Amino acid sequence: MRVAKALKQADNSKNISESGLVSSKQHGIHPHLEKSLQRHLQTTWAQPFHTPTLETFRQLKREGVFASGLPFILDSGCGTGSSTRRLAEKFPQHIVMGADRSRSRLAKSGVTSSFHRHENLILLRAELATLWRLLLNDGHLPEKHFLLYPNPWPKPGHLLRRWHAHPVFPQLLSLGGEIEMRCNWEVYALEFARAVSFVTGVDVAAKKIQPNTAMTPFERKYLEREQALYAVTIPAQLTQAFRLSRPVLHVADYSSSVFSTGGGV
């Protein structure tokens, strides 16, 4: 039994450089991507808000998070919050907000409630599609918005769960700021860039990157294993132009929202 265990461990060690790589039957941009985007542009996604996220957002407002008028940076899908802490240190004159839906990931940073604040750092538990719409509705627009290693949803049938094909994508772009998305699946990066180009009419490219310092635990792992990383950066001027080209939408009554689950997180 000891020999078998040793052989199994040795076999696992051979594949460590491939650990974390995305496996998918899809090897190029999804053929239905643009069709889905066209549908999202023609209709307004009106799924009810995720109630716990709505309650957390109300708490943010009650505690005057935006009352200072300081610019803010959004780290969506922040996981444990390590990337948010790095950003808060790098941008001390900004409010830096990290949001993630996972209670267990945030708990690793000592976050035991839905909302945690320390100096210019804010960590909150939230469903992102709801949070983005609430921020946009109230005009709280980030100066920078990071999407670091989102769930790739690699099955071809999961296209609409990827942020760039999700019904909330037009509102994500409208929320604005300079958007930076990083991932370790080239197909996701190419699709994200294609989606931005399709809805804005401006060419945006996915680029291979080699960061000097890892921003997230995932990025650190991928760099240590010498895996390829990709990024798509959308200038703030482009997201602003897109927002101004869209109809102005307002949510009149938050209290009418009911609990809802959404994809993409």
C-alpha atoms as a printed R data frame, in Angstrom:
    type eleno elety resid chain resno       x      y       z
1   ATOM     1    CA   MET     A     1   0.000  0.000   0.000
2   ATOM     2    CA   ARG     A     2   2.849  2.406   0.769
3   ATOM     3    CA   VAL     A     3   4.383  1.760  -2.661
4   ATOM     4    CA   ALA     A     4   1.089  2.483  -4.445
5   ATOM     5    CA   LYS     A     5   0.675  5.710  -2.508
6   ATOM     6    CA   ALA     A     6   4.182  6.840  -3.436
7   ATOM     7    CA   LEU     A     7   3.581  6.115  -7.112
8   ATOM     8    CA   LYS     A     8   0.334  8.091  -7.041
9   ATOM     9    CA   GLN     A     9   2.035 11.108  -5.488
10  ATOM    10    CA   ALA     A    10   4.816 11.000  -8.066
11  ATOM    11    CA   ASP     A    11   2.265 10.876 -10.888
12  ATOM    12    CA   ASN     A    12   0.439 13.915  -9.502
13  ATOM    13    CA   SER     A    13   3.651 15.917  -9.289
14  ATOM    14    CA   LYS     A    14   4.203 15.512 -13.036
15  ATOM    15    CA   ASN     A    15   1.006 17.391 -13.765
16  ATOM    16    CA   ILE     A    16   1.411 20.321 -11.385
17  ATOM    17    CA   SER     A    17   2.249 22.730 -14.233
18  ATOM    18    CA   GLU     A    18  -1.151 21.948 -15.758
19  ATOM    19    CA   SER     A    19  -3.111 22.352 -12.542
20  ATOM    20    CA   GLY     A    20  -5.579 25.200 -12.851
21  ATOM    21    CA   LEU     A    21  -5.613 25.181 -16.647
22  ATOM    22    CA   VAL     A    22  -9.099 25.445 -18.137
23  ATOM    23    CA   SER     A    23 -10.318 22.336 -19.928
24  ATOM    24    CA   SER     A    24 -13.062 22.843 -22.478
25  ATOM    25    CA   LYS     A    25 -14.518 21.369 -25.638
26  ATOM    26    CA   GLN     A    26 -14.688 24.951 -26.918
27  ATOM    27    CA   HIS     A    27 -11.466 26.026 -28.617
28  ATOM    28    CA   GLY     A    28 -12.446 29.345 -30.170
29  ATOM    29    CA   ILE     A    29 -14.903 32.207 -29.800
30  ATOM    30    CA   HIS     A    30 -18.412 30.848 -29.267
31  ATOM    31    CA   PRO     A    31 -20.461 31.053 -32.494
32  ATOM    32    CA   HIS     A    32 -23.485 32.424 -30.583
33  ATOM    33    CA   LEU     A    33 -21.623 35.216 -28.766
34  ATOM    34    CA   GLU     A    34 -22.640 38.103 -31.029
35  ATOM    35    CA   LYS     A    35 -26.231 36.870 -31.334
36  ATOM    36    CA   SER     A    36 -26.511 36.857 -27.543
37  ATOM    37    CA   LEU     A    37 -24.985 40.316 -27.270
38  ATOM    38    CA   GLN     A    38 -27.371 41.724 -29.858
39  ATOM    39    CA   ARG     A    39 -30.297 40.421 -27.825
40  ATOM    40    CA   HIS     A    40 -28.908 41.970 -24.631
41  ATOM    41    CA   LEU     A    41 -28.499 45.348 -26.366
42  ATOM    42    CA   GLN     A    42 -32.096 45.354 -27.564
43  ATOM    43    CA   THR     A    43 -33.643 44.561 -24.200
44  ATOM    44    CA   THR     A    44 -33.039 45.697 -20.643
45  ATOM    45    CA   TRP     A    45 -32.259 42.947 -18.161
46  ATOM    46    CA   ALA     A    46 -34.729 43.348 -15.341
47  ATOM    47    CA   GLN     A    47 -34.159 40.297 -13.167
48  ATOM    48    CA   PRO     A    48 -35.097 41.062  -9.525
49  ATOM    49    CA   PHE     A    49 -32.265 42.109  -7.261
50  ATOM    50    CA   HIS     A    50 -30.538 39.644  -4.958
51  ATOM    51    CA   THR     A    51 -32.052 40.652  -1.626
52  ATOM    52    CA   PRO     A    52 -29.001 40.169   0.671
53  ATOM    53    CA   THR     A    53 -26.921 42.264  -1.754
54  ATOM    54    CA   LEU     A    54 -29.592 44.950  -1.768
55  ATOM    55    CA   GLU     A    55 -29.533 45.033   2.041
56  ATOM    56    CA   THR     A    56 -25.738 45.325   2.052
57  ATOM    57    CA   PHE     A    57 -25.924 48.170  -0.466
58  ATOM    58    CA   ARG     A    58 -28.373 49.998   1.770
59  ATOM    59    CA   GLN     A    59 -25.903 49.585   4.624
60  ATOM    60    CA   LEU     A    60 -23.149 51.108   2.477
61  ATOM    61    CA   LYS     A    61 -25.346 54.138   1.908
62  ATOM    62    CA   ARG     A    62 -26.388 54.438   5.558
63  ATOM    63    CA   GLU     A    63 -22.756 54.456   6.647
64  ATOM    64    CA   GLY     A    64 -21.886 57.171   4.146
65  ATOM    65    CA   VAL     A    65 -19.368 55.176   2.130
66  ATOM    66    CA   PHE     A    66 -19.904 57.400  -0.910
67  ATOM    67    CA   ALA     A    67 -20.582 60.619   1.005
68  ATOM    68    CA   SER     A    68 -16.885 61.590   1.092
69  ATOM    69    CA   GLY     A    69 -16.861 62.131  -2.641
70  ATOM    70    CA   LEU     A    70 -13.576 60.236  -2.962
71  ATOM    71    CA   PRO     A    71 -13.062 58.319  -6.205
72  ATOM    72    CA   PHE     A    72 -13.425 54.606  -5.810
73  ATOM    73    CA   ILE     A    73 -12.003 51.437  -7.298
74  ATOM    74    CA   LEU     A    74 -14.034 48.246  -7.628
75  ATOM    75    CA   ASP     A    75 -12.527 44.763  -7.374
76  ATOM    76    CA   SER     A    76 -15.303 42.419  -8.519
77  ATOM    77    CA   GLY     A    77 -14.986 38.769  -7.553
78  ATOM    78    CA   CYS     A    78 -12.248 39.600  -5.059
79  ATOM    79    CA   GLY     A    79 -12.157 36.136  -3.456
80  ATOM    80    CA   THR     A    80 -10.314 36.374  -0.151
81  ATOM    81    CA   GLY     A    81  -9.788 40.109  -0.659
82  ATOM    82    CA   SER     A    82  -6.005 39.937  -1.050
83  ATOM    83    CA   SER     A    83  -6.145 41.800  -4.373
84  ATOM    84    CA   THR     A    84  -8.378 44.453  -2.812
85  ATOM    85    CA   ARG     A    85  -5.864 44.990  -0.014
86  ATOM    86    CA   ARG     A    86  -3.065 45.429  -2.546
87  ATOM    87    CA   LEU     A    87  -5.126 47.965  -4.446
88  ATOM    88    CA   ALA     A    88  -6.029 49.841  -1.243
89  ATOM    89    CA   GLU     A    89  -2.335 50.161  -0.423
90  ATOM    90    CA   LYS     A    90  -1.532 51.288  -3.970
91  ATOM    91    CA   PHE     A    91  -4.349 53.860  -4.088
92  ATOM    92    CA   PRO     A    92  -4.563 55.377  -0.580
93  ATOM    93    CA   GLN     A    93  -6.586 58.377  -1.813
94  ATOM    94    CA   HIS     A    94  -9.353 56.136  -3.178
95  ATOM    95    CA   ILE     A    95 -12.064 54.041  -1.626
96  ATOM    96    CA   VAL     A    96 -11.214 50.503  -2.733
97  ATOM    97    CA   MET     A    97 -14.145 48.109  -2.653
98  ATOM    98    CA   GLY     A    98 -13.842 44.353  -3.063
99  ATOM    99    CA   ALA     A    99 -16.959 42.247  -3.573
100 ATOM   100    CA   ASP     A   100 -17.397 38.503  -3.669
101 ATOM   101    CA   ARG     A   101 -20.345 36.178  -3.220
102 ATOM   102    CA   SER     A   102 -18.420 33.524  -1.276
103 ATOM   103    CA   ARG     A   103 -18.748 33.722   2.485
104 ATOM   104    CA   SER     A   104 -15.931 31.171   2.972
105 ATOM   105    CA   ARG     A   105 -13.433 33.084   0.797
106 ATOM   106    CA   LEU     A   106 -14.095 36.395   2.509
107 ATOM   107    CA   ALA     A   107 -13.873 34.707   5.918
108 ATOM   108    CA   LYS     A   108 -10.209 33.982   5.163
109 ATOM   109    CA   SER     A   109  -9.628 37.730   5.467
110 ATOM   110    CA   GLY     A   110 -11.523 37.876   8.736
111 ATOM   111    CA   VAL     A   111 -14.747 39.168   7.194
112 ATOM   112    CA   THR     A   112 -17.495 37.751   9.388
113 ATOM   113    CA   SER     A   113 -20.386 39.971   8.233
114 ATOM   114    CA   SER     A   114 -21.681 41.175   4.886
115 ATOM   115    CA   PHE     A   115 -19.770 44.449   5.171
116 ATOM   116    CA   HIS     A   116 -16.274 45.201   6.501
117 ATOM   117    CA   ARG     A   117 -14.396 48.509   6.430
118 ATOM   118    CA   HIS     A   118 -10.858 49.436   7.423
119 ATOM   119    CA   GLU     A   119  -9.482 52.855   6.443
120 ATOM   120    CA   ASN     A   120  -9.937 53.064   2.636
121 ATOM   121    CA   LEU     A   121 -10.598 49.320   2.230
122 ATOM   122    CA   ILE     A   122 -14.098 47.878   1.978
123 ATOM   123    CA   LEU     A   123 -14.915 44.196   1.619
124 ATOM   124    CA   LEU     A   124 -18.463 43.049   1.134
125 ATOM   125    CA   ARG     A   125 -20.384 39.931   0.318
126 ATOM   126    CA   ALA     A   126 -22.489 40.609  -2.747
127 ATOM   127    CA   GLU     A   127 -23.947 39.136  -5.904
128 ATOM   128    CA   LEU     A   128 -22.139 41.094  -8.592
129 ATOM   129    CA   ALA     A   129 -24.892 41.512 -11.180
130 ATOM   130    CA   THR     A   130 -27.064 43.130  -8.509
131 ATOM   131    CA   LEU     A   131 -24.257 45.267  -7.084
132 ATOM   132    CA   TRP     A   132 -23.291 46.634 -10.498
133 ATOM   133    CA   ARG     A   133 -26.872 47.633 -11.295
134 ATOM   134    CA   LEU     A   134 -27.337 49.312  -7.927
135 ATOM   135    CA   LEU     A   135 -24.109 51.285  -8.270
136 ATOM   136    CA   LEU     A   136 -25.013 52.333 -11.804
137 ATOM   137    CA   ASN     A   137 -28.534 53.325 -10.792
138 ATOM   138    CA   ASP     A   138 -27.211 55.596  -8.011
139 ATOM   139    CA   GLY     A   139 -24.431 57.053 -10.145
140 ATOM   140    CA   HIS     A   140 -21.566 55.609  -8.095
141 ATOM   141    CA   LEU     A   141 -19.156 54.984 -10.957
142 ATOM   142    CA   PRO     A   142 -15.705 53.493 -10.287
143 ATOM   143    CA   GLU     A   143 -12.561 55.113 -11.601
144 ATOM   144    CA   LYS     A   144 -11.124 51.644 -12.163
145 ATOM   145    CA   HIS     A   145 -12.854 48.275 -12.222
146 ATOM   146    CA   PHE     A   146 -10.958 44.985 -11.916
147 ATOM   147    CA   LEU     A   147 -12.317 41.567 -12.912
148 ATOM   148    CA   LEU     A   148  -9.506 39.278 -11.880
149 ATOM   149    CA   TYR     A   149  -9.846 35.636 -12.898
150 ATOM   150    CA   PRO     A   150 -13.645 35.325 -13.096
151 ATOM   151    CA   ASN     A   151 -15.250 31.904 -13.258
152 ATOM   152    CA   PRO     A   152 -14.597 30.862 -16.900
153 ATOM   153    CA   TRP     A   153 -17.704 28.666 -17.198
154 ATOM   154    CA   PRO     A   154 -15.809 26.566 -19.768
155 ATOM   155    CA   LYS     A   155 -18.649 24.370 -21.056
156 ATOM   156    CA   PRO     A   156 -19.987 25.692 -24.396
157 ATOM   157    CA   GLY     A   157 -23.506 25.518 -22.982
158 ATOM   158    CA   HIS     A   158 -22.497 27.939 -20.210
159 ATOM   159    CA   LEU     A   159 -21.848 30.866 -22.558
160 ATOM   160    CA   LEU     A   160 -24.510 33.111 -20.997
161 ATOM   161    CA   ARG     A   161 -22.924 32.711 -17.566
162 ATOM   162    CA   ARG     A   162 -19.685 34.341 -18.715
163 ATOM   163    CA   TRP     A   163 -19.698 38.038 -17.890
164 ATOM   164    CA   HIS     A   164 -19.185 39.151 -21.490
165 ATOM   165    CA   ALA     A   165 -22.256 37.188 -22.650
166 ATOM   166    CA   HIS     A   166 -24.365 37.624 -19.514
167 ATOM   167    CA   PRO     A   167 -27.496 39.817 -19.790
168 ATOM   168    CA   VAL     A   168 -25.870 42.293 -17.371
169 ATOM   169    CA   PHE     A   169 -22.935 42.969 -19.713
170 ATOM   170    CA   PRO     A   170 -24.290 46.281 -21.132
171 ATOM   171    CA   GLN     A   171 -24.759 47.534 -17.571
172 ATOM   172    CA   LEU     A   172 -21.300 46.306 -16.602
173 ATOM   173    CA   LEU     A   173 -19.810 48.405 -19.404
174 ATOM   174    CA   SER     A   174 -22.059 51.346 -18.558
175 ATOM   175    CA   LEU     A   175 -20.849 51.276 -14.951
176 ATOM   176    CA   GLY     A   176 -17.593 52.267 -16.518
177 ATOM   177    CA   GLY     A   177 -14.220 53.349 -15.350
178 ATOM   178    CA   GLU     A   178 -11.153 51.717 -16.809
179 ATOM   179    CA   ILE     A   179 -12.002 48.011 -16.824
180 ATOM   180    CA   GLU     A   180  -9.269 45.395 -16.577
181 ATOM   181    CA   MET     A   181 -10.118 41.711 -16.898
182 ATOM   182    CA   ARG     A   182  -7.463 39.056 -16.363
183 ATOM   183    CA   CYS     A   183  -7.804 35.314 -16.903
184 ATOM   184    CA   ASN     A   184  -5.810 32.196 -17.718
185 ATOM   185    CA   TRP     A   185  -8.061 30.916 -20.551
186 ATOM   186    CA   GLU     A   186  -7.295 32.498 -23.899
187 ATOM   187    CA   VAL     A   187 -10.775 31.803 -25.252
188 ATOM   188    CA   TYR     A   188 -12.347 33.825 -22.419
189 ATOM   189    CA   ALA     A   189 -10.024 36.748 -23.093
190 ATOM   190    CA   LEU     A   190 -10.687 36.660 -26.831
191 ATOM   191    CA   GLU     A   191 -14.443 36.514 -26.241
192 ATOM   192    CA   PHE     A   192 -14.329 39.370 -23.745
193 ATOM   193    CA   ALA     A   193 -12.433 41.547 -26.212
194 ATOM   194    CA   ARG     A   194 -14.770 40.589 -29.057
195 ATOM   195    CA   ALA     A   195 -17.820 41.393 -26.911
196 ATOM   196    CA   VAL     A   196 -16.502 44.866 -26.082
197 ATOM   197    CA   SER     A   197 -15.641 45.520 -29.720
198 ATOM   198    CA   PHE     A   198 -19.065 44.330 -30.881
199 ATOM   199    CA   VAL     A   199 -21.135 46.510 -28.550
200 ATOM   200    CA   THR     A   200 -18.956 49.641 -28.748
201 ATOM   201    CA   GLY     A   201 -17.792 49.515 -32.370
202 ATOM   202    CA   VAL     A   202 -14.199 50.103 -31.206
203 ATOM   203    CA   ASP     A   203 -11.525 47.456 -31.621
204 ATOM   204    CA   VAL     A   204 -10.297 46.078 -28.301
205 ATOM   205    CA   ALA     A   205  -7.652 43.358 -28.107
206 ATOM   206    CA   ALA     A   206  -6.768 40.612 -25.656
207 ATOM   207    CA   LYS     A   207  -3.111 40.603 -24.705
208 ATOM   208    CA   LYS     A   208  -0.805 38.054 -23.165
209 ATOM   209    CA   ILE     A   209   0.690 39.391 -19.930
210 ATOM   210    CA   GLN     A   210   3.547 38.566 -17.568
211 ATOM   211    CA   PRO     A   211   2.926 40.451 -14.300
212 ATOM   212    CA   ASN     A   212   5.931 41.143 -12.081
213 ATOM   213    CA   THR     A   213   3.811 40.808  -8.955
214 ATOM   214    CA   ALA     A   214   0.771 38.583  -8.524
215 ATOM   215    CA   MET     A   215  -2.431 40.436  -7.658
216 ATOM   216    CA   THR     A   216  -4.386 37.375  -6.532
217 ATOM   217    CA   PRO     A   217  -3.611 33.923  -5.111
218 ATOM   218    CA   PHE     A   218  -4.762 32.435  -8.416
219 ATOM   219    CA   GLU     A   219  -2.403 34.665 -10.368
220 ATOM   220    CA   ARG     A   220   0.466 33.724  -8.078
221 ATOM   221    CA   LYS     A   221  -0.223 30.040  -8.654
222 ATOM   222    CA   TYR     A   222  -0.398 30.457 -12.422
223 ATOM   223    CA   LEU     A   223   2.827 32.482 -12.525
224 ATOM   224    CA   GLU     A   224   4.670 29.914 -10.414
225 ATOM   225    CA   ARG     A   225   3.565 27.240 -12.867
226 ATOM   226    CA   GLU     A   226   4.558 29.389 -15.857
227 ATOM   227    CA   GLN     A   227   1.077 29.302 -17.328
228 ATOM   228    CA   ALA     A   228  -0.048 31.829 -19.928
229 ATOM   229    CA   LEU     A   229  -2.082 34.762 -18.621
230 ATOM   230    CA   TYR     A   230  -4.245 37.167 -20.603
231 ATOM   231    CA   ALA     A   231  -5.753 40.605 -20.044
232 ATOM   232    CA   VAL     A   232  -8.297 42.862 -21.691
233 ATOM   233    CA   THR     A   233  -8.199 46.553 -20.765
234 ATOM   234    CA   ILE     A   234 -11.055 48.897 -21.681
235 ATOM   235    CA   PRO     A   235 -10.280 52.638 -21.438
236 ATOM   236    CA   ALA     A   236 -12.535 54.784 -19.270
237 ATOM   237    CA   GLN     A   237 -13.292 57.023 -22.242
238 ATOM   238    CA   LEU     A   238 -14.775 54.063 -24.099
239 ATOM   239    CA   THR     A   239 -16.988 52.924 -21.231
240 ATOM   240    CA   GLN     A   240 -18.157 56.512 -20.712
241 ATOM   241    CA   ALA     A   241 -19.043 56.872 -24.384
242 ATOM   242    CA   PHE     A   242 -20.967 53.609 -24.244
243 ATOM   243    CA   ARG     A   243 -22.880 54.732 -21.134
244 ATOM   244    CA   LEU     A   244 -23.851 58.017 -22.772
245 ATOM   245    CA   SER     A   245 -25.129 56.145 -25.814
246 ATOM   246    CA   ARG     A   246 -27.503 54.032 -23.721
247 ATOM   247    CA   PRO     A   247 -30.944 55.025 -22.409
248 ATOM   248    CA   VAL     A   248 -31.005 56.309 -18.842
249 ATOM   249    CA   LEU     A   249 -32.567 53.714 -16.569
250 ATOM   250    CA   HIS     A   250 -33.544 54.139 -12.948
251 ATOM   251    CA   VAL     A   251 -34.915 51.709 -10.405
252 ATOM   252    CA   ALA     A   252 -37.742 53.498  -8.654
253 ATOM   253    CA   ASP     A   253 -38.367 51.195  -5.734
254 ATOM   254    CA   TYR     A   254 -35.686 48.969  -4.227
255 ATOM   255    CA   SER     A   255 -38.194 47.502  -1.784
256 ATOM   256    CA   SER     A   256 -40.014 45.654  -4.565
257 ATOM   257    CA   SER     A   257 -37.013 43.424  -5.220
258 ATOM   258    CA   VAL     A   258 -37.115 39.809  -4.206
259 ATOM   259    CA   PHE     A   259 -34.444 37.190  -3.735
260 ATOM   260    CA   SER     A   260 -32.975 36.025  -7.015
261 ATOM   261    CA   THR     A   261 -30.010 33.936  -8.017
262 ATOM   262    CA   GLY     A   262 -27.932 34.923 -11.011
263 ATOM   263    CA   GLY     A   263 -25.170 33.363 -13.075
264 ATOM   264    CA   GLY     A   264 -21.598 34.483 -13.526
265 ATOM   265    CA   VAL     A   265 -20.348 34.451  -9.940
